[in-house]
Amino acid sequence: MSAITSIDHWISGSRTAGASGRSAPVFDPATGQQTGAVALASAGEVDAAVKSAAAAAREWRTSSLSTRAAVLFAFRELLHAHTDELAAIITAEHGKVRSDAAGEVARGLENVEFATGIPALLKGGYSEQASTGVDVYSIRQPLGVVAGITPFNFPVMVPLWMCANAIACGNAFILKPSEKDPSAALRLAELWQQAGLPDGVFTVVQGDREAVESLLEHPDVAAVSFVGSTPIAKHIYERATAAGKRVQALGGAKNHALVLPDADLDLAADAIVSAAYGSAGERCMALSVAVAVGDVGDDLVSALAKRLPALRIGPGAEPGTDMGPLVTREHRDRVAGYVAEGADAGATVVSDGRTADVPADGFFLGTTLLDHVTPDMTVYRDEIFGPVLSVVRVATFEEGLALVNANPYANGTAIFTRDGGAARRFRSEVEVGMVGINVPIPVPVAYYSFGGWKDSLFGDTHMYGPEGVSFYTRGKVVTERWPDPATSSVDLGFPRTR
Ligand code: NAD
């Protein structure tokens, strides 16, 4: 047994031990051993963190745009230099393979690069002579203290989706990471500090439901960004909006890939296998349903199945592995339970992850491929969030499109085809927030914004990019004139433009 590390909060620029007396175990999913104990904040500890952040926010909002950009540039360089180290921290607690973890850091870093452009992003509009002698202009100002509550599956990227813009806009940011893989947040805090960010502008409060509820209720938290499962996203949205806060709450997903009969099947199968089983299916943009249109079903299933034996499943830190373990034992067992339910409900089990040859220690599960899945089955209805790919067969493009549009989740989707007209119709008529055309994981680049529709997003602002800047600032419009006092008079009429 190796020593168990205490995983603390980060308040006022330093590691702060938990004082609540409560903690949660953190595991190495590749060995199944507990490696850490993360502090779980009480309401009192959250209050202390918010007070420190509020004091820092009052100063930080007055920092010049070039000062903020300089910190972001420095932070970007540090993230780049520490990519391997951050990837190792991610793998140790999440389990994903190193290359995947490094990819997560790289995609998060894009958001920092976007935020380095904050001087240009915060430019307002100006109308000279909107009325005679009157000029009108708009400015955007920070909100104060904003909170981010993040899921286990991207412990570096999702916090960066939020904090880069929030901080660049002049706010203080409080991160409540997932208690399953909380260490990366503390390393991010240290790198922010090294980049020159004043203490208190980036805070980490470790915790569970109690910490989250305290943030949602705290009067000095102006806005909440959430990413996680749909039931919690809905709860966060309702609770925090009722408390008068601005909220964006991104939820779960069930992403479909439509494969048309004219698609290049090898290309489609490569893409779908990569997007279904990458990160053991624990991605909100994972493709978990392949919709085979027309007579493509048998060939698609055999192309998918052919690729599975070559996937190397093992500890994420081991070079050459393609897929690591799931995040916890409970989650692994839950996913295996879905495979059993699919089989019982009549799906054809082409590949059974439960019987795969995987390391005995740790929370491993092999890859499952289910064919002839129907929309009434739980494997189709629920977000499984594991290495399980379902194939649904439909007769026509219209039937496939209707299937995607009937699903309550609407995060991402993809179409594989060589027919530009069909692809164009799909992207126009599909009711999903992020669409890939021959692209399996269409996570937008950082200068667009990320978000699904329907039960995949509560609130009306997508995350990061231009919508992130808008979310983390309030607009103000100034109407200004410098009249000659000699022309002044009382006029009780409603002011009109002249
Ligand atoms: P989760 O909803 O269990 O947890 C997310 C966060 O909420 C964590 O910080 C957790 O501590 C907190 N939380 C959990 N239960 C809570 C409760 N009852 N009250 C208050 N806070 C609570 O999600 P997860 O298992 O960590 O992450 C996986 C989920 O996140 C999947 O559903 C996945 O699709 C989703 N996700 C969505 C996106 C997206 O962009 N739409 C991105 C990544 C992950």
Boltz pocket constraint, residues with backbone or C-beta under 6 A from the ligand:
constraints:
  - pocket:
      binder: B
      contacts: [[A, 149], [A, 150], [A, 151], [A, 152], [A, 153], [A, 154], [A, 158], [A, 176], [A, 177], [A, 178], [A, 179], [A, 207], [A, 208], [A, 209], [A, 212], [A, 213], [A, 227], [A, 228], [A, 229], [A, 230], [A, 232], [A, 233], [A, 250], [A, 251], [A, 252], [A, 253], [A, 283], [A, 284], [A, 383], [A, 385], [A, 411], [A, 452], [A, 456]]
      max_distance: 6.0
